[in-house]
Amino acid sequence: MSPSLARPSSLWVPSKSPYTVRSWYASGFEVLLIGTMCAAAAYGAGFGVERALELLNVAEGEGAGASAEQDVSDGAATARMM
């Protein structure tokens, strides 16, 4: 019998899932860990894209594109965005 299928103690509670014999809190912790790593990777990717756009002078800091005024190409006039 493999160690993962052996009963660890007399307090062993069988899993309600037919796919695993692990406890629900061990499986839940695994999902929490994977979700945390995915969230950190997504945050890091967004941070990297933001920095890359700043280096290319595409984004102008926070709220880029949400400005109330937009410069016209010659710089002489400004148009109000509503």
Secondary structure, 3 states (H helix, E strand, C coil): CCCCCCCCCCCCCCCCCCCCCCCHHHHHHHHHHHHHHHHHHHHHHHHHHHHHHHHCCCCCCCCCCCCCEEECCCCCCEEECC
